Amino acid sequence: MKKIHVGFLLSYDYEKLKKSIPPVYQDADAIFIAKDHKNRTWAGETFTIDDSFFKWLKAFDVDNKIELYEDDFYDSNLIAIENDNRERHMLSLKMGVGNWLIQIDSDEYVLDFGKFVKDLRKYDKYLDSPEKHKIQISMYSVNLYKYVDDGILFVKSPTKAVVATNFPNYKVARVTRERIIYTQNILLHESIARDEAELVFKLDNWGHNIEVQNKEAFLEKWRTTNKHNYKEREDFFYIEPEKWKYLEFCEGQTIGEIRENMDINAIIPSKFYIAKKNFGQWFKFLFK
């Protein structure tokens, strides 16, 4: 118990796992990959997986840390976000309550997982009787919007990314709505930064598929936003547009290049800001 267990969901964008698993591999005690036994999305669409992915996974897993967990993750009586919650809950139970339950999405790339693990270890006491002391641990997500000539457009202000918990009573995706402990850790989220066909499939099959208010208007803005006009536009989020107010540009066409060229220190919230957020969360849940 009290181990670092990391879970991933294998779906239509499984190839991205080749970029999201390596950053966490060394510092994870075990990695679990959840896959629907009939290769179905949360909306019930099917996808195919090239055998080369499983060959890569076997070759990469030199320390035998990775377990493929296949189960029935699609319930036709549930909407996509409910299937999302259900799969994450089943995955975390497989990972084992009493350990740190970390879920990283396939299109999320943690910049310094070793540092995040050190931050988690400060709160190991919450792994004793976790059902009595439920918490969530948050990183900050730099949301990548669109690949353009010579680089990437990304959302200027990072957003919270709740990725870990001691007790998996998920309410919306990874969010349990329990007390949040914020940390100064960053992940790059490829989110909607993919080709148009992949993006359309994602919008129809992910947990937020019925929440996108005007898909065609959103897609048209995404199609026509580029390196030359992004400063003239605002409100880019797919559900409540104002949540992604402004974009910035960074050179680089790969995650490695983006990581090297992006001024991460200018993005990470200050220690004072983090302390204020954590005090607010502590006080909010003090009498609950």
VOPAGU-2260 file (C-alpha; in pm, 1 decimal, decimal comma):
REM VOPAGU-2260
SITE   aa  ch    i         X         Y         Z
SITE  MET   A    0       0,0       0,0       0,0
SITE  LYS   A    1      93,1     369,0     -19,1
SITE  LYS   A    2     242,8     314,5    -362,1
SITE  ILE   A    3     242,9     543,5    -664,5
SITE  HIS   A    4      -9,3     389,7    -903,3
SITE  VAL   A    5     -75,4     557,7   -1236,0
SITE  GLY   A    6    -371,7     480,1   -1458,1
SITE  PHE   A    7    -426,5     552,4   -1826,4
SITE  LEU   A    8    -731,7     502,5   -2047,3
SITE  LEU   A    9    -674,6     338,0   -2384,1
SITE  SER   A   10    -913,7     459,0   -2652,1
SITE  TYR   A   11    -916,1     603,1   -3005,8
SITE  ASP   A   12    -606,4     818,4   -2942,7
SITE  TYR   A   13    -403,0     529,8   -2800,8
SITE  GLU   A   14     -93,8     630,3   -3002,4
SITE  LYS   A   15     -52,7     929,2   -2770,8
SITE  LEU   A   16      22,2     688,2   -2486,4
SITE  LYS   A   17     365,7     649,2   -2643,5
SITE  LYS   A   18     428,0    1008,9   -2532,2
SITE  SER   A   19     235,1    1018,0   -2202,6
SITE  ILE   A   20     358,5     693,9   -2042,1
SITE  PRO   A   21     737,6     751,9   -2065,0
SITE  PRO   A   22     744,1    1067,6   -1845,3
SITE  VAL   A   23     583,6     881,9   -1550,8
SITE  TYR   A   24     741,3     539,1   -1595,7
SITE  GLN   A   25    1051,9     572,4   -1378,8
SITE  ASP   A   26     878,6     714,6   -1070,0
SITE  ALA   A   27     562,4     501,6   -1082,2
SITE  ASP   A   28     544,5     181,2    -879,8
SITE  ALA   A   29     285,6      38,6   -1118,7
SITE  ILE   A   30      97,6     153,9   -1429,9
SITE  PHE   A   31    -249,4      30,5   -1526,3
SITE  ILE   A   32    -397,9      77,5   -1872,6
SITE  ALA   A   33    -776,9      40,9   -1894,6
SITE  LYS   A   34    -916,6     -85,6   -2224,9
SITE  ASP   A   35   -1276,1    -170,4   -2311,9
SITE  HIS   A   36   -1291,1    -538,1   -2404,1
SITE  LYS   A   37   -1482,7    -455,4   -2723,9
SITE  ASN   A   38   -1283,3    -141,1   -2811,6
SITE  ARG   A   39   -1576,5      95,7   -2754,1
SITE  THR   A   40   -1569,0     463,5   -2667,9
SITE  TRP   A   41   -1787,3     614,0   -2394,6
SITE  ALA   A   42   -2039,7     700,3   -2667,6
SITE  GLY   A   43   -2044,8     343,4   -2797,0
SITE  GLU   A   44   -1842,7     391,7   -3116,5
SITE  THR   A   45   -1577,5     130,3   -3190,2
SITE  PHE   A   46   -1213,0     185,6   -3273,0
SITE  THR   A   47    -926,8     -33,1   -3387,1
SITE  ILE   A   48    -581,6     -74,5   -3235,4
SITE  ASP   A   49    -280,8    -159,3   -3448,9
SITE  ASP   A   50     -85,2    -458,6   -3318,0
SITE  SER   A   51     229,9    -247,4   -3333,8
SITE  PHE   A   52     110,9     -55,5   -3025,7
SITE  PHE   A   53     111,0    -366,1   -2807,6
SITE  LYS   A   54     453,6    -460,2   -2943,4
SITE  TRP   A   55     578,2    -113,3   -2846,6
SITE  LEU   A   56     422,4    -146,3   -2499,9
SITE  LYS   A   57     588,6    -482,9   -2437,5
SITE  ALA   A   58     927,2    -357,3   -2555,2
SITE  PHE   A   59     902,2     -36,4   -2354,1
SITE  ASP   A   60     800,0    -204,7   -2026,8
SITE  VAL   A   61    1149,6    -319,2   -1929,2
SITE  ASP   A   62    1065,4    -321,7   -1555,2
SITE  ASN   A   63     734,4    -508,1   -1593,0
SITE  LYS   A   64     540,3    -222,8   -1433,5
SITE  ILE   A   65     252,2    -208,0   -1680,6
SITE  GLU   A   66     -71,0    -406,6   -1649,0
SITE  LEU   A   67    -337,6    -405,1   -1920,1
SITE  TYR   A   68    -679,6    -405,1   -1753,6
SITE  GLU   A   69    -960,4    -510,6   -1989,4
SITE  ASP   A   70   -1322,5    -488,4   -1879,4
SITE  ASP   A   71   -1671,4    -388,5   -1993,6
SITE  PHE   A   72   -1644,0      -9,4   -1970,1
SITE  TYR   A   73   -1943,5      82,4   -2189,3
SITE  ASP   A   74   -2298,6      86,6   -2054,4
SITE  SER   A   75   -2558,0     181,0   -2317,7
SITE  ASN   A   76   -2789,2     310,3   -2043,0
SITE  LEU   A   77   -2539,8     582,1   -1950,6
SITE  ILE   A   78   -2435,1     900,6   -2129,1
SITE  ALA   A   79   -2069,4     948,3   -2218,4
SITE  ILE   A   80   -1966,9    1142,0   -1906,2
SITE  GLU   A   81   -2129,6     875,3   -1686,8
SITE  ASN   A   82   -1932,0     605,7   -1868,4
SITE  ASP   A   83   -1624,9     824,3   -1818,9
SITE  ASN   A   84   -1685,3     836,4   -1442,6
SITE  ARG   A   85   -1760,1     465,2   -1429,9
SITE  GLU   A   86   -1443,0     357,9   -1610,6
SITE  ARG   A   87   -1223,3     582,1   -1397,7
SITE  HIS   A   88   -1382,7     443,2   -1081,6
SITE  MET   A   89   -1333,1      82,9   -1194,7
SITE  LEU   A   90    -974,4     157,7   -1290,6
SITE  SER   A   91    -895,2     314,0    -953,4
SITE  LEU   A   92   -1045,4      16,6    -768,9
SITE  LYS   A   93    -816,7    -204,4    -977,2
SITE  MET   A   94    -522,6      19,1    -881,2
SITE  GLY   A   95    -614,0     -25,7    -514,2
SITE  VAL   A   96    -749,8     217,7    -256,7
SITE  GLY   A   97    -473,1     285,0      -7,2
SITE  ASN   A   98    -229,8     380,3    -281,4
SITE  TRP   A   99    -198,6     714,6    -457,1
SITE  LEU   A  100    -447,6     689,3    -743,8
SITE  ILE   A  101    -314,3     901,9   -1027,7
SITE  GLN   A  102    -493,2     917,5   -1362,2
SITE  ILE   A  103    -319,9    1078,7   -1656,9
SITE  ASP   A  104    -504,0    1106,9   -1988,5
SITE  SER   A  105    -335,9     983,2   -2304,1
SITE  ASP   A  106    -292,7    1338,5   -2438,0
SITE  GLU   A  107    -137,2    1476,7   -2116,9
SITE  TYR   A  108     239,5    1497,4   -2072,0
SITE  VAL   A  109     373,6    1560,8   -1721,9
SITE  LEU   A  110     684,5    1777,6   -1724,3
SITE  ASP   A  111     841,6    1658,0   -1395,8
SITE  PHE   A  112     665,7    1354,9   -1253,3
SITE  GLY   A  113     944,7    1294,9   -1002,6
SITE  LYS   A  114     876,2    1633,2    -842,4
SITE  PHE   A  115     502,8    1560,2    -836,1
SITE  VAL   A  116     568,9    1230,9    -654,1
SITE  LYS   A  117     777,8    1415,3    -393,4
SITE  ASP   A  118     489,9    1658,9    -343,0
SITE  LEU   A  119     243,0    1369,8    -307,6
SITE  ARG   A  120     455,8    1201,7     -43,8
SITE  LYS   A  121     405,6    1501,9     185,6
SITE  TYR   A  122      43,9    1388,7     219,6
SITE  ASP   A  123      91,9    1013,0     270,5
SITE  LYS   A  124     -97,9    1035,7     601,0
SITE  TYR   A  125    -416,7    1075,9     396,2
SITE  LEU   A  126    -369,5     721,0     268,3
SITE  ASP   A  127    -455,0     593,3     618,1
SITE  SER   A  128    -836,4     555,2     630,9
SITE  PRO   A  129    -874,4     751,6     304,1
SITE  GLU   A  130   -1254,8     727,2     310,2
SITE  LYS   A  131   -1250,4     951,5     619,9
SITE  HIS   A  132   -1008,3    1210,6     480,0
SITE  LYS   A  133   -1084,5    1243,3     108,7
SITE  ILE   A  134    -855,5    1475,0     -87,8
SITE  GLN   A  135    -759,4    1550,2    -446,8
SITE  ILE   A  136    -420,1    1665,8    -572,0
SITE  SER   A  137    -399,6    1910,4    -861,2
SITE  MET   A  138    -138,3    2005,1   -1115,8
SITE  TYR   A  139    -181,8    2288,3   -1364,9
SITE  SER   A  140    -256,7    2218,6   -1729,7
SITE  VAL   A  141    -115,3    2415,7   -2021,0
SITE  ASN   A  142    -382,2    2352,1   -2283,1
SITE  LEU   A  143    -251,7    2320,8   -2637,8
SITE  TYR   A  144    -501,0    2456,1   -2890,4
SITE  LYS   A  145    -368,2    2404,2   -3242,8
SITE  TYR   A  146     -51,8    2319,3   -3430,5
SITE  VAL   A  147      32,9    2592,3   -3681,4
SITE  ASP   A  148     330,3    2679,4   -3901,3
SITE  ASP   A  149     652,5    2650,8   -3698,0
SITE  GLY   A  150     478,2    2600,6   -3365,4
SITE  ILE   A  151     175,9    2566,3   -3141,4
SITE  LEU   A  152    -100,4    2795,6   -3019,7
SITE  PHE   A  153    -174,3    2738,4   -2652,2
SITE  VAL   A  154    -410,9    2886,3   -2393,3
SITE  LYS   A  155    -238,8    3173,0   -2213,3
SITE  SER   A  156    -366,9    3095,9   -1861,3
SITE  PRO   A  157    -314,7    2743,8   -1721,2
SITE  THR   A  158    -610,9    2560,0   -1570,1
SITE  LYS   A  159    -626,4    2324,3   -1274,6
SITE  ALA   A  160    -584,1    1957,7   -1354,4
SITE  VAL   A  161    -696,2    1730,2   -1072,2
SITE  VAL   A  162    -499,9    1413,8   -1143,0
SITE  ALA   A  163    -466,3    1228,0    -811,1
SITE  THR   A  164    -681,0    1123,8    -519,8
SITE  ASN   A  165    -671,9     897,2    -218,7
SITE  PHE   A  166   -1037,4     796,0    -259,6
SITE  PRO   A  167   -1199,2     759,6    -606,0
SITE  ASN   A  168   -1555,6     882,2    -554,6
SITE  TYR   A  169   -1548,1    1057,2    -892,1
SITE  LYS   A  170   -1828,6    1297,8    -977,1
SITE  VAL   A  171   -1713,8    1441,5   -1312,6
SITE  ALA   A  172   -1428,4    1256,0   -1486,3
SITE  ARG   A  173   -1135,0    1272,0   -1237,3
SITE  VAL   A  174   -1301,2    1528,4   -1010,7
SITE  THR   A  175   -1435,1    1403,0    -675,9
SITE  ARG   A  176   -1541,7    1747,3    -546,4
SITE  GLU   A  177   -1351,8    1688,2    -224,7
SITE  ARG   A  178   -1081,3    1914,8     -84,5
SITE  ILE   A  179    -817,1    2005,4    -344,1
SITE  ILE   A  180    -448,8    2042,7    -264,9
SITE  TYR   A  181    -278,7    2248,9    -535,8
SITE  THR   A  182      83,9    2191,0    -635,6
SITE  GLN   A  183     334,7    2373,6    -855,0
SITE  ASN   A  184     339,3    2101,1   -1119,0
SITE  ILE   A  185     268,7    2139,9   -1489,3
SITE  LEU   A  186     144,5    1909,9   -1762,1
SITE  LEU   A  187     105,0    1985,4   -2130,6
SITE  HIS   A  188    -242,0    1888,7   -2250,8
SITE  GLU   A  189    -269,9    1827,5   -2624,3
SITE  SER   A  190    -645,6    1851,2   -2580,4
SITE  ILE   A  191    -779,9    1977,7   -2915,4
SITE  ALA   A  192    -436,9    2017,2   -3078,5
SITE  ARG   A  193    -478,9    1736,7   -3332,6
SITE  ASP   A  194    -582,1    1705,1   -3695,3
SITE  GLU   A  195    -941,3    1787,8   -3782,6
SITE  ALA   A  196   -1063,3    1430,5   -3833,8
SITE  GLU   A  197    -926,3    1328,3   -3493,0
SITE  LEU   A  198   -1077,4    1637,6   -3332,4
SITE  VAL   A  199   -1426,0    1572,2   -3475,2
SITE  PHE   A  200   -1413,5    1210,0   -3355,7
SITE  LYS   A  201   -1305,1    1324,8   -3010,4
SITE  LEU   A  202   -1585,5    1582,3   -2987,3
SITE  ASP   A  203   -1838,4    1309,8   -3064,5
SITE  ASN   A  204   -1700,1    1043,8   -2831,2
SITE  TRP   A  205   -1540,1    1194,9   -2521,8
SITE  GLY   A  206   -1710,4    1261,4   -2189,5
SITE  HIS   A  207   -1810,9    1616,7   -2288,6
SITE  ASN   A  208   -1978,8    1518,7   -2615,2
SITE  ILE   A  209   -2320,6    1663,7   -2525,6
SITE  GLU   A  210   -2177,8    1975,6   -2361,1
SITE  VAL   A  211   -2025,5    2143,0   -2666,8
SITE  GLN   A  212   -2276,5    2418,9   -2727,5
SITE  ASN   A  213   -2220,7    2487,3   -3097,4
SITE  LYS   A  214   -1982,3    2236,4   -3248,7
SITE  GLU   A  215   -1979,6    2380,7   -3600,0
SITE  ALA   A  216   -1911,3    2735,3   -3479,0
SITE  PHE   A  217   -1635,6    2605,2   -3253,7
SITE  LEU   A  218   -1478,0    2406,7   -3537,1
SITE  GLU   A  219   -1493,7    2699,1   -3778,8
SITE  LYS   A  220   -1310,6    2921,0   -3530,8
SITE  TRP   A  221   -1053,9    2646,4   -3471,1
SITE  ARG   A  222   -1002,7    2596,2   -3846,3
SITE  THR   A  223    -949,3    2964,7   -3919,7
SITE  THR   A  224    -737,1    3062,8   -3620,5
SITE  ASN   A  225    -368,2    3080,0   -3711,6
SITE  LYS   A  226     -31,9    3225,5   -3618,7
SITE  HIS   A  227    -119,8    3558,8   -3779,5
SITE  ASN   A  228    -468,4    3629,0   -3640,7
SITE  TYR   A  229    -482,2    3463,9   -3296,2
SITE  LYS   A  230    -408,4    3792,8   -3116,6
SITE  GLU   A  231    -717,9    3945,6   -3275,9
SITE  ARG   A  232    -946,8    3677,9   -3130,6
SITE  GLU   A  233   -1059,1    3560,0   -2789,5
SITE  ASP   A  234   -1285,9    3304,6   -2616,3
SITE  PHE   A  235   -1163,0    2967,2   -2745,9
SITE  PHE   A  236   -1303,9    2706,3   -2505,1
SITE  TYR   A  237   -1539,2    2443,2   -2647,2
SITE  ILE   A  238   -1804,5    2463,5   -2371,1
SITE  GLU   A  239   -1793,2    2807,5   -2209,4
SITE  PRO   A  240   -1571,4    2994,7   -2459,7
SITE  GLU   A  241   -1457,2    3265,0   -2216,0
SITE  LYS   A  242   -1276,4    3005,3   -2001,4
SITE  TRP   A  243    -997,5    3003,7   -2260,6
SITE  LYS   A  244    -973,9    3379,1   -2309,4
SITE  TYR   A  245    -646,7    3430,5   -2497,7
SITE  LEU   A  246    -390,6    3227,6   -2688,3
SITE  GLU   A  247     -12,4    3248,0   -2706,2
SITE  PHE   A  248     235,2    3110,3   -2959,7
SITE  CYS   A  249     534,6    2885,9   -2894,9
SITE  GLU   A  250     778,8    2748,9   -3147,3
SITE  GLY   A  251     802,2    2372,9   -3178,6
SITE  GLN   A  252     622,5    2090,0   -3356,1
SITE  THR   A  253     687,1    1813,2   -3102,0
SITE  ILE   A  254     618,0    1793,2   -2729,0
SITE  GLY   A  255     992,4    1789,6   -2666,9
SITE  GLU   A  256    1045,9    2106,8   -2869,5
SITE  ILE   A  257     749,9    2280,0   -2707,9
SITE  ARG   A  258     873,7    2190,0   -2361,9
SITE  GLU   A  259    1218,5    2327,4   -2445,7
SITE  ASN   A  260    1091,1    2652,7   -2598,3
SITE  MET   A  261     802,9    2737,9   -2363,3
SITE  ASP   A  262     879,6    2964,7   -2066,8
SITE  ILE   A  263     732,8    2733,6   -1805,3
SITE  ASN   A  264     855,0    2946,2   -1513,3
SITE  ALA   A  265     638,7    3231,3   -1637,6
SITE  ILE   A  266     337,1    2999,1   -1642,3
SITE  ILE   A  267     363,5    2819,2   -1307,2
SITE  PRO   A  268     152,4    2993,3   -1038,4
SITE  SER   A  269     359,2    3141,7    -756,8
SITE  LYS   A  270     408,0    2970,3    -419,6
SITE  PHE   A  271     208,6    3251,0    -258,0
SITE  TYR   A  272     -83,4    3195,5    -497,1
SITE  ILE   A  273     -71,0    2819,5    -431,7
SITE  ALA   A  274     -63,2    2878,9     -54,9
SITE  LYS   A  275    -372,0    3102,3     -76,6
SITE  LYS   A  276    -559,7    2843,4    -281,1
SITE  ASN   A  277    -470,2    2566,0     -38,2
SITE  PHE   A  278    -569,4    2771,1     265,8
SITE  GLY   A  279    -903,4    2845,5     100,0
SITE  GLN   A  280    -961,4    2475,5      34,5
SITE  TRP   A  281    -861,3    2380,9     389,4
SITE  PHE   A  282   -1100,9    2638,9     537,4
SITE  LYS   A  283   -1383,9    2543,1     297,9
SITE  PHE   A  284   -1372,5    2179,1     406,9
SITE  LEU   A  285   -1281,9    2242,5     772,3
SITE  PHE   A  286   -1632,2    2175,2     902,7
SITE  LYS   A  287   -1746,2    1925,9     639,1
